[in-house]
Amino acid sequence: MTTAAQTQRLAECLTGRRKLPLIGKGSRGKVYQIDSARVLKITDDRQEAEAMAIVQASPHPTVVHVFAVIRIGRGVWGIVQERLRPAEA
């Protein structure tokens, strides 16, 4: 997984800000809020990164919008995607 310094450098390259709020994490990565519409997902899951690259290349209105898939380092990817919100009941 990336270090905090690597994540901060990537955040600064993408947004001009060094600190992004952490809004979620799981066993394969972390999710940071870029703005109200986009998030940065840092993951070590190669299959997820490859799938998201396919989604980015072939957008569809019923699938999450992927803005970028970036290889950060050996075995680590950054995915900039639409921020999803839970559906209201």
N, C-alpha and C positions, 0 to 999 in steps of 0.2 A: 504494500500500500504506500501511497505517497506520504511524504512528511508534511507537517503543517506549513513549512516554508515553501515547498513546491506548490501546494494548494494556494497559498497567498500570492505567489508569483503568477500563477495561472489566472487567478481572480483579477489581479491588477492588469494583466494583458487584455483580458476580456472586457473589463468594466471600468478600468481606471481607478478602482478602489482596492485597497489591500485586504480589507476584512469583509467577509461575507457571512451573514448569519447562518449557522447550521440549523436546518429545519428537520432533518431526519437522518437516520443511519440504520444500517442492517449488517448482515454478516459479510457482504461483498463490497460495501462502499458507504459513502456519505453523500448527502444532498444539501446544497447551499442555495440560499435565495439570492438571485441576481437582482431581480426587481419584481414587481407585482405579477408579471406575466411569464417570467423565465426562471429556470433553476439550472444549476450546475451540478451534475451528478459525477462523482469520482468513483470509479469502480475498477476492480481487478478481474471482472468477469468478461473474458474475451468474447464469449458467445453473445452476451448482451450488447457489447460494443458493435459487433458485426451485424447483429439484427437491427440495431438503431441506425447504422450506416445505410442499410437497405431501406429502412423507413424514410430516412432523409432523402434518398435518391428518388423515391416513389411516393410522394405525399398523398394522403387520402383524407377526406374531411372527417372520417370517423375514427382516425388514429391520431395519437399524440403527435404534435408538430415537433420535429427535431431540427434545430438550427445548425448544429455542428457536432461532429464526433472527432475528437482530437486524441492522438496517442501522446501521452504525457511522458512516459518512460517505459522501461521494460516491464511489460505486463500490467500497465496501468493506463486507463483511458478517462478522458473527460467528455461528458455528454451534455450539451446545452440543449435543453428541451423546454417545451411549454410547461408551465406550472399547472398541475392538475389539482382540483379541489374536490372534496367529497360531494356527492350529490345530496341535495336536501331531501329529507324524508317527507 
